[in-house]
Amino acid sequence: MTDAPKTKPEIEFPDGPAPAELQIVDLVEGTGEEALASSTVDVHYLGVEYDSGEEFDSSWSRGESINFPLRALIQGWQVGIPGMKVGGRRKLIVPPAQAYGTSGGHPLSGKTLIFVIDLLGVS
């Protein structure tokens, strides 16, 4: 995995079974303003499926960051982003129950997801 912020990350294929709990790993610690549960965040992110390593979404691929109110996102982001500081890069490994559910109508239901997130700003 690359550690350089401001460039699209590369995620190595994980070893072993997917974790049952949310995993939060700071790859680069930011020094700016801290994200709160009530924040709207400006992020660049890459999302891949844990089992296949296939990219399913990336703001990097679209060429622009995205602003989201944290409370409108999947639970893994609502729990995994607060406390992160602007300028940081964090990896979240999100089990299905904290992503898109264990089964159901979303194409990513039942899947453990890996996100690498660069926090660019908070408001």
N, CA, C and O of each residue as an XYZ file, in Angstrom:
492
protein
N       0.836     -1.170      0.000
C       0.000      0.000      0.000
C       0.884      1.237      0.000
O       1.881      1.290      0.721
N       0.538      2.195     -0.776
C       1.314      3.436     -0.785
C       0.940      4.273      0.418
O      -0.205      4.233      0.869
N       1.883      5.026      0.942
C       1.609      5.873      2.093
C       1.593      7.345      1.733
O       1.357      8.183      2.603
N       1.838      7.685      0.474
C       1.921      9.083      0.076
C       0.518      9.658     -0.122
O      -0.199      9.239     -1.031
N       0.121     10.616      0.721
C      -1.173     11.248      0.496
C      -1.171     12.026     -0.822
O      -0.115     12.357     -1.361
N      -2.332     12.300     -1.311
C      -2.539     13.076     -2.526
C      -2.294     12.273     -3.798
O      -2.359     12.828     -4.895
N      -2.011     10.971     -3.671
C      -1.926     10.096     -4.830
C      -2.864      8.926     -4.584
O      -3.086      8.540     -3.437
N      -3.417      8.357     -5.652
C      -4.333      7.234     -5.498
C      -3.598      6.078     -4.826
O      -2.528      5.673     -5.281
N      -4.166      5.549     -3.751
C      -3.512      4.445     -3.055
C      -3.611      3.150     -3.838
O      -4.473      2.988     -4.703
N      -2.716      2.237     -3.518
C      -2.779      0.876     -4.031
C      -2.968     -0.023     -2.828
O      -2.255      0.102     -1.833
N      -3.928     -0.929     -2.916
C      -4.219     -1.823     -1.798
C      -3.757     -3.223     -2.171
O      -4.171     -3.779     -3.188
N      -2.893     -3.783     -1.333
C      -2.433     -5.141     -1.551
C      -3.528     -6.121     -1.139
O      -4.306     -5.852     -0.224
N      -3.576     -7.255     -1.823
C      -4.570     -8.270     -1.521
C      -4.338     -8.775     -0.109
O      -3.229     -9.205      0.210
N      -5.369     -8.733      0.760
C      -5.176     -9.128      2.158
C      -5.009    -10.632      2.328
O      -5.508    -11.418      1.523
N      -4.298    -11.022      3.388
C      -4.145    -12.428      3.741
C      -5.186    -12.811      4.777
O      -5.565    -11.989      5.611
N      -5.642    -14.026      4.730
C      -6.521    -14.539      5.766
C      -7.960    -14.132      5.598
O      -8.328    -13.410      4.672
N      -8.768    -14.620      6.526
C     -10.198    -14.314      6.460
C     -10.484    -12.859      6.804
O      -9.695    -12.198      7.480
N     -11.607    -12.380      6.335
C     -12.026    -11.004      6.621
C     -12.306    -10.854      8.113
O     -12.866    -11.761      8.728
N     -11.928     -9.735      8.698
C     -12.219     -9.527     10.128
C     -13.709     -9.361     10.367
O     -14.441     -8.878      9.504
N     -14.146     -9.771     11.553
C     -15.558     -9.659     11.917
C     -15.893     -8.280     12.466
O     -17.060     -7.889     12.497
N     -14.877     -7.542     12.899
C     -15.070     -6.216     13.475
C     -14.429     -5.159     12.587
O     -13.513     -5.457     11.820
N     -14.910     -3.929     12.690
C     -14.328     -2.803     11.966
C     -12.859     -2.640     12.344
O     -12.520     -2.615     13.527
N     -11.996     -2.530     11.351
C     -10.573     -2.297     11.561
C     -10.244     -0.884     11.093
O     -10.592     -0.496      9.978
N      -9.566     -0.110     11.955
C      -9.192      1.267     11.658
C      -7.683      1.376     11.775
O      -7.118      1.124     12.840
N      -7.019      1.757     10.667
C      -5.564      1.855     10.657
C      -5.169      3.214     10.082
O      -5.490      3.527      8.935
N      -4.472      4.017     10.885
C      -3.951      5.283     10.374
C      -2.671      5.005      9.601
O      -1.697      4.501     10.160
N      -2.675      5.334      8.312
C      -1.496      5.169      7.459
C      -0.631      6.418      7.507
O       0.597      6.342      7.497
N      -1.291      7.568      7.557
C      -0.632      8.866      7.719
C      -1.483      9.647      8.712
O      -2.688      9.796      8.511
N      -0.875     10.140      9.770
C      -1.619     10.935     10.743
C      -1.650     12.381     10.289
O      -0.609     12.976     10.010
N      -2.832     12.937     10.216
C      -2.990     14.329      9.824
C      -2.661     15.266     10.970
O      -2.549     14.853     12.124
N      -2.511     16.526     10.629
C      -2.197     17.548     11.632
C      -3.230     18.668     11.646
O      -3.105     19.619     12.419
N      -4.242     18.563     10.803
C      -5.241     19.619     10.696
C      -6.424     19.406     11.614
O      -6.343     18.699     12.619
N      -7.527     20.036     11.241
C      -8.755     19.969     12.025
C      -9.259     18.528     12.110
O      -9.124     17.757     11.160
N      -9.836     18.178     13.248
C     -10.315     16.824     13.497
C     -11.755     16.651     13.044
O     -12.599     17.513     13.287
N     -12.030     15.535     12.387
C     -13.392     15.205     11.974
C     -14.202     14.761     13.185
O     -13.719     13.994     14.018
N     -15.426     15.244     13.274
C     -16.361     14.865     14.325
C     -17.494     14.063     13.702
O     -17.669     14.078     12.483
N     -18.262     13.368     14.525
C     -19.398     12.595     14.010
C     -20.393     13.479     13.271
O     -21.093     13.017     12.370
N     -20.455     14.760     13.655
C     -21.398     15.694     13.029
C     -20.807     16.425     11.818
O     -21.479     17.260     11.213
N     -19.569     16.121     11.467
C     -18.884     16.842     10.383
C     -19.379     16.442      9.002
O     -19.894     15.346      8.784
N     -19.199     17.382      8.081
C     -19.225     17.078      6.657
C     -17.769     17.002      6.247
O     -16.984     17.900      6.554
N     -17.402     15.926      5.549
C     -16.002     15.707      5.211
C     -15.766     15.832      3.713
O     -16.615     15.464      2.900
N     -14.606     16.355      3.368
C     -14.136     16.396      1.986
C     -13.049     15.339      1.905
O     -12.022     15.444      2.576
N     -13.274     14.321      1.084
C     -12.364     13.172      1.044
C     -12.038     12.751     -0.377
O     -12.796     12.994     -1.317
N     -10.898     12.119     -0.498
C     -10.574     11.266     -1.635
C     -10.555      9.869     -1.056
O     -10.041      9.661      0.044
N     -11.108      8.904     -1.778
C     -11.147      7.545     -1.244
C     -11.093      6.517     -2.361
O     -11.419      6.790     -3.516
N     -10.669      5.328     -1.970
C     -10.650      4.158     -2.836
C     -11.334      3.047     -2.077
O     -11.032      2.829     -0.903
N     -12.251      2.336     -2.714
C     -12.920      1.200     -2.102
C     -12.722     -0.049     -2.924
O     -12.911     -0.044     -4.140
N     -12.335     -1.137     -2.245
C     -12.171     -2.435     -2.906
C     -12.863     -3.509     -2.066
O     -13.046     -3.352     -0.859
N     -13.242     -4.597     -2.725
C     -13.819     -5.745     -2.027
C     -12.696     -6.531     -1.368
O     -11.652     -6.759     -1.979
N     -12.905     -6.945     -0.129
C     -11.886     -7.678      0.627
C     -11.526     -8.992     -0.068
O     -10.347     -9.301     -0.236
N     -12.537     -9.766     -0.471
C     -12.287    -11.100     -1.011
C     -11.656    -11.101     -2.394
O     -10.801    -11.939     -2.682
N     -12.061    -10.183     -3.247
C     -11.572    -10.198     -4.635
C     -10.485     -9.162     -4.907
O      -9.702     -9.316     -5.844
N     -10.436     -8.113     -4.096
C      -9.508     -7.014     -4.362
C      -9.980     -6.097     -5.469
O      -9.257     -5.187     -5.875
N     -11.193     -6.329     -5.964
C     -11.728     -5.524     -7.060
C     -12.164     -4.149     -6.576
O     -12.856     -4.028     -5.566
N     -11.756     -3.119     -7.302
C     -12.194     -1.764     -7.004
C     -13.663     -1.623     -7.362
O     -14.073     -1.973     -8.469
N     -14.459     -1.108     -6.424
C     -15.877     -0.873     -6.713
C     -16.202      0.612     -6.753
O     -17.235      0.999     -7.299
N     -15.333      1.458     -6.181
C     -15.594      2.892     -6.204
C     -14.306      3.635     -5.885
O     -13.473      3.149     -5.119
N     -14.147      4.816     -6.476
C     -12.963      5.622     -6.214
C     -13.189      7.051     -6.667
O     -13.483      7.318     -7.833
N     -13.044      7.965     -5.715
C     -13.105      9.377     -6.106
C     -11.893      9.720     -6.958
O     -11.960     10.603     -7.812
N     -10.781      9.019     -6.725
C      -9.569      9.247     -7.530
C      -9.855      8.996     -9.007
O      -9.421      9.755     -9.873
N     -10.594      7.916     -9.284
C     -10.899      7.563    -10.676
C     -11.809      8.589    -11.334
O     -11.766      8.762    -12.553
N     -12.630      9.272    -10.544
C     -13.492     10.323    -11.078
C     -12.763     11.653    -11.187
O     -13.258     12.583    -11.823
N     -11.583     11.750    -10.568
C     -10.768     12.949    -10.704
C     -11.138     14.103     -9.801
O     -10.660     15.220    -10.002
N     -11.996     13.855     -8.790
C     -12.333     14.925     -7.859
C     -12.751     14.345     -6.519
O     -13.323     13.258     -6.439
N     -12.451     15.101     -5.470
C     -12.856     14.681     -4.130
C     -14.366     14.831     -3.986
O     -15.036     15.419     -4.836
N     -14.880     14.284     -2.891
C     -16.314     14.310     -2.657
C     -16.575     14.800     -1.238
O     -15.835     14.474     -0.310
N     -17.642     15.593     -1.082
C     -18.094     16.065      0.227
C     -19.283     15.226      0.672
O     -20.241     15.040     -0.078
N     -19.212     14.720      1.910
C     -20.296     13.923      2.483
C     -20.542     14.354      3.919
O     -19.583     14.593      4.653
N     -21.806     14.461      4.349
C     -22.060     14.525      5.788
C     -21.855     13.112      6.343
O     -22.457     12.163      5.840
N     -21.025     12.962      7.359
C     -20.729     11.632      7.892
C     -21.984     10.871      8.283
O     -22.069      9.662      8.070
N     -22.963     11.570      8.856
C     -24.159     10.871      9.328
C     -24.952     10.238      8.186
O     -25.842      9.429      8.450
N     -24.665     10.576      6.929
C     -25.376     10.008      5.783
C     -24.659      8.801      5.174
O     -25.133      8.226      4.194
N     -23.527      8.422      5.747
C     -22.703      7.360      5.159
C     -22.893      6.034      5.880
O     -23.590      5.959      6.892
N     -22.265      4.989      5.349
C     -22.341      3.682      5.995
C     -21.772      3.766      7.409
O     -20.938      4.623      7.704
N     -22.226      2.879      8.268
C     -21.833      2.903      9.670
C     -20.316      2.809      9.843
O     -19.757      3.444     10.737
N     -19.648      2.025      9.002
C     -18.191      1.900      9.095
C     -17.488      3.240      8.967
O     -16.483      3.476      9.639
N     -18.001      4.126      8.112
C     -17.429      5.472      7.988
C     -17.845      6.346      9.164
O     -17.044      7.138      9.662
N     -19.104      6.208      9.618
C     -19.575      7.006     10.746
C     -18.760      6.729     12.007
O     -18.555      7.628     12.822
N     -18.300      5.502     12.171
C     -17.484      5.121     13.323
C     -15.997      5.331     13.035
O     -15.241      5.722     13.924
N     -15.581      5.072     11.803
C     -14.159      5.040     11.466
C     -13.508      6.366     11.116
O     -12.280      6.457     11.124
N     -14.286      7.403     10.806
C     -13.713      8.692     10.407
C     -13.565      9.683     11.567
O     -12.550     10.376     11.632
N     -14.535      9.778     12.485
C     -14.353     10.729     13.588
C     -13.021     10.486     14.325
O     -12.629      9.350     14.591
N     -12.358     11.583     14.635
C     -11.045     11.511     15.262
C      -9.901     11.622     14.264
O      -8.765     11.902     14.645
N     -10.197     11.403     12.995
C      -9.189     11.565     11.946
C      -8.959     13.058     11.728
O      -9.890     13.857     11.825
N      -7.708     13.431     11.433
C      -7.381     14.840     11.215
C      -7.085     15.112      9.744
O      -6.575     14.253      9.025
N      -7.420     16.329      9.317
C      -7.158     16.750      7.941
C      -5.679     16.537      7.622
O      -4.799     16.848      8.426
N      -5.432     16.003      6.437
C      -4.076     15.675      6.010
C      -3.741     14.215      6.241
O      -2.692     13.737      5.810
N      -4.634     13.502      6.923
C      -4.390     12.092      7.225
C      -4.908     11.161      6.154
O      -5.734     11.522      5.315
N      -4.384      9.935      6.215
C      -4.842      8.844      5.349
C      -5.136      7.666      6.270
O      -4.294      7.262      7.071
N      -6.339      7.126      6.144
C      -6.781      6.048      7.025
C      -7.337      4.902      6.190
O      -7.997      5.111      5.172
N      -7.053      3.685      6.647
C      -7.624      2.480      6.030
C      -8.714      1.949      6.957
O      -8.500      1.792      8.159
N      -9.871      1.678      6.388
C     -10.964      1.046      7.105
C     -11.265     -0.293      6.455
O     -11.436     -0.372      5.239
N     -11.329     -1.345      7.258
C     -11.820     -2.637      6.780
C     -13.179     -2.815      7.445
O     -13.282     -2.960      8.663
N     -14.218     -2.802      6.613
C     -15.588     -2.695      7.096
C     -16.341     -4.003      6.833
O     -16.538     -4.390      5.681
N     -16.764     -4.684      7.913
C     -17.549     -5.909      7.727
C     -18.941     -5.587      7.184
O     -19.400     -4.451      7.300
N     -19.614     -6.572      6.594
C     -20.909     -6.320      5.953
C     -21.925     -5.607      6.836
O     -22.644     -4.734      6.349
N     -22.006     -5.949      8.111
C     -23.009     -5.351      8.993
C     -22.810     -3.847      9.159
O     -23.757     -3.133      9.487
N     -21.585     -3.354      8.935
C     -21.309     -1.923      9.042
C     -21.114     -1.279      7.670
O     -20.710     -0.121      7.565
N     -21.409     -2.050      6.622
C     -21.304     -1.529      5.255
C     -22.709     -1.498      4.645
O     -23.510     -0.619      4.964
N     -23.001     -2.458      3.769
C     -24.281     -2.457      3.066
C     -25.184     -3.612      3.481
O     -26.086     -4.001      2.739
N     -24.937     -4.162      4.678
C     -25.775     -5.228      5.210
C     -25.274     -6.606      4.835
O     -24.442     -6.767      3.943
N     -25.799     -7.596      5.536
C     -25.356     -8.969      5.313
C     -26.029     -9.613      4.114
O     -25.490    -10.551      3.527
N     -27.209     -9.112      3.744
C     -27.892     -9.580      2.532
C     -28.880     -8.503      2.124
O     -29.239     -7.639      2.924
N     -29.308     -8.559      0.893
C     -30.288     -7.557      0.489
C     -30.076     -7.035     -0.903
O     -29.421     -7.662     -1.736
N     -30.650     -5.859     -1.141
C     -30.746     -5.324     -2.482
C     -29.542     -4.574     -3.004
O     -29.547     -4.176     -4.169
N     -28.503     -4.357     -2.202
C     -27.332     -3.620     -2.691
C     -26.304     -4.601     -3.254
O     -26.088     -5.662     -2.670
N     -25.661     -4.263     -4.389
C     -24.662     -5.165     -4.977
C     -23.512     -5.517     -4.021
O     -22.877     -6.558     -4.189
N     -23.236     -4.669     -3.024
C     -22.148     -4.938     -2.089
C     -22.633     -5.561     -0.775
O     -21.845     -5.731      0.155
N     -23.913     -5.898     -0.696
C     -24.430     -6.578      0.499
C     -23.680     -7.888      0.704
O     -23.389     -8.609     -0.250
N     -23.371     -8.185      1.965
C     -22.687     -9.429      2.295
C     -21.183     -9.396      2.094
O     -20.511    -10.406      2.302
N     -20.643     -8.252      1.693
C     -19.213     -8.160      1.394
C     -18.487     -7.299      2.427
O     -18.996     -6.273      2.879
N     -17.274     -7.750      2.790
C     -16.372     -6.934      3.592
C     -15.648     -6.009      2.628
O     -15.189     -6.436      1.569
N     -15.548     -4.739      3.003
C     -14.987     -3.720      2.120
C     -13.758     -3.083      2.755
O     -13.673     -2.939      3.975
N     -12.811     -2.706      1.903
C     -11.624     -1.970      2.350
C     -11.672     -0.591      1.704
O     -11.834     -0.465      0.490
N     -11.529      0.433      2.529
C     -11.455      1.807      2.047
C     -10.128      2.409      2.485
O      -9.677      2.173      3.607
N      -9.503      3.181      1.610
C      -8.401      4.043      1.995
C      -8.897      5.464      1.731
O      -9.301      5.807      0.620
N      -8.853      6.281      2.789
C      -9.486      7.585      2.768
C      -8.470      8.665      3.105
O      -7.773      8.569      4.114
N      -8.381      9.691      2.268
C      -7.592     10.886      2.558
C      -8.560     11.967      2.984
O      -9.469     12.323      2.234
N      -8.371     12.500      4.197
C      -9.237     13.580      4.685
C      -8.654     14.907      4.265
O      -7.581     15.305      4.720
N      -9.381     15.599      3.379
C      -8.922     16.863      2.819
C      -9.458     18.070      3.560
O      -8.821     19.123      3.587
N     -10.644     17.919      4.171
C     -11.242     19.041      4.876
C     -12.451     18.609      5.673
O     -13.044     17.565      5.398
N     -12.822     19.414      6.667
C     -14.024     19.170      7.458
C     -14.782     20.483      7.640
O     -14.185     21.559      7.687
N     -16.083     20.376      7.738
C     -16.904     21.549      8.053
C     -18.081     21.112      8.894
O     -18.908     21.941      9.276
